[in-house]
Structures are given as C-alpha cells and as structure tokens.
C-alpha cells in the first residue's frame, strides 16, 4: 500500500516537472512585450509632456481671447439694439455667436432683436437654442412663448408656458406675468375671438 502511494507521488512529481518549463515559457511570452513597452526614455517623456502642456496652454489662451472678442462684439450689438438698430444688432450678435456658440445670452439677445423685427421663426429658433444652453432662462421661455403665439402655434405655446411656469417659485416676479399669460391662452383656446383683443397686446404686438 505504501509503495502504491509512493508510486503516485513520484508520478505526480514527474508531471509537475514536465509542466514547469511550459509555464515559465508562457510567462516569458507575456512579460517580454511588457518589458519592452516600459523601456521609456525619461528625458524624451519629459519633453513630450512639456510639449503637450504647451499646446494645451496655447489652445486655452487662444480660446480665452476668442471668447473675450465675442463678448465685446456682443456688447456692441446690445448697444445697437438699445438704439433701435435691430438689423445691425443681429449682425453683431451673429458674429459673436460664430466666435462663441456656448453663451446662451448671445442667442437670447439675437432672439430679442429678431422679435423686434417681427422675424418670429428666427426668434423661436434662437429662444430654443438659448434654452438648450440654459434651461432655466425664464426670459427665453417668455420669448419662445411670444414667438409661437405669433406663429399661431397655440398648443406649443401652452406647453412652453407650462414648462416655464414649473421653473419659477411663488415669489418670482415673473410668476404673475406667466399666470396672466396662461389665463389668456386658456381663454384663447376656448374663444379665438379674444386673440386680437387681449392676447396679442399682452405679448407686445399691435394689431396694425
């Protein structure tokens, strides 16, 4: 019985000895390429890191300058809008947007200029773009509501009004205006004759 145990043990040892070179060979196959990859020249790596930082800093500096120029151009457009030069203001707002298309205020002010020009499709699009960048801009919601009323998309205007209403609390000055506009919109949907008499004047539009 003892010799049987010794025979099994000896056999197992022989198998282990046979497997050992194979396992070492596999391990070497895995480690060889890794050891090659980590053989990096420290000086070269430092130079490459410095170059990446230089490029990143240069790009950030250029972006800051571009955004600063966009802000100046936008302010010129705002002054033109205040002076009643709406078409020229649109041109300046458009240029500011071309330089920095992530500033919601640029879209809002161009929307306002389009509204004053009676270009309601353009106004509605800019109001939507403004809200894509700043969902909580209540003035943009009001501009979008105004534009959709002018386009006679009353169902959309009601939906936009509900969305805007959910954003303001009971102490917000805009809440009262939105409440009044919603009441008028509900009256409009039930009686279209109220459109010229009540709705359009509230949204700043004459019936001429």
Secondary structure as the mmCIF struct_conf table of DSSP 4:
data_model
#
loop_
_struct_conf.conf_type_id
_struct_conf.id
_struct_conf.beg_label_comp_id
_struct_conf.beg_label_asym_id
_struct_conf.beg_label_seq_id
_struct_conf.end_label_comp_id
_struct_conf.end_label_asym_id
_struct_conf.end_label_seq_id
HELX_RH_AL_P HELX_RH_AL_P1 UNK A 2 UNK A 37
TURN_TY1_P TURN_TY1_P1 UNK A 38 UNK A 38
HELX_RH_AL_P HELX_RH_AL_P2 UNK A 42 UNK A 82
TURN_TY1_P TURN_TY1_P2 UNK A 83 UNK A 84
HELX_RH_AL_P HELX_RH_AL_P3 UNK A 86 UNK A 99
TURN_TY1_P TURN_TY1_P3 UNK A 101 UNK A 102
HELX_RH_AL_P HELX_RH_AL_P4 UNK A 104 UNK A 116
TURN_TY1_P TURN_TY1_P4 UNK A 117 UNK A 118
HELX_RH_AL_P HELX_RH_AL_P5 UNK A 120 UNK A 133
TURN_TY1_P TURN_TY1_P5 UNK A 135 UNK A 136
HELX_RH_AL_P HELX_RH_AL_P6 UNK A 138 UNK A 150
TURN_TY1_P TURN_TY1_P6 UNK A 151 UNK A 152
HELX_RH_AL_P HELX_RH_AL_P7 UNK A 154 UNK A 167
BEND BEND1 UNK A 168 UNK A 168
TURN_TY1_P TURN_TY1_P7 UNK A 170 UNK A 171
HELX_RH_AL_P HELX_RH_AL_P8 UNK A 173 UNK A 190
TURN_TY1_P TURN_TY1_P8 UNK A 192 UNK A 193
HELX_RH_AL_P HELX_RH_AL_P9 UNK A 194 UNK A 194
HELX_RH_PI_P HELX_RH_PI_P1 UNK A 195 UNK A 199
HELX_RH_AL_P HELX_RH_AL_P10 UNK A 200 UNK A 202
TURN_TY1_P TURN_TY1_P9 UNK A 203 UNK A 204
#
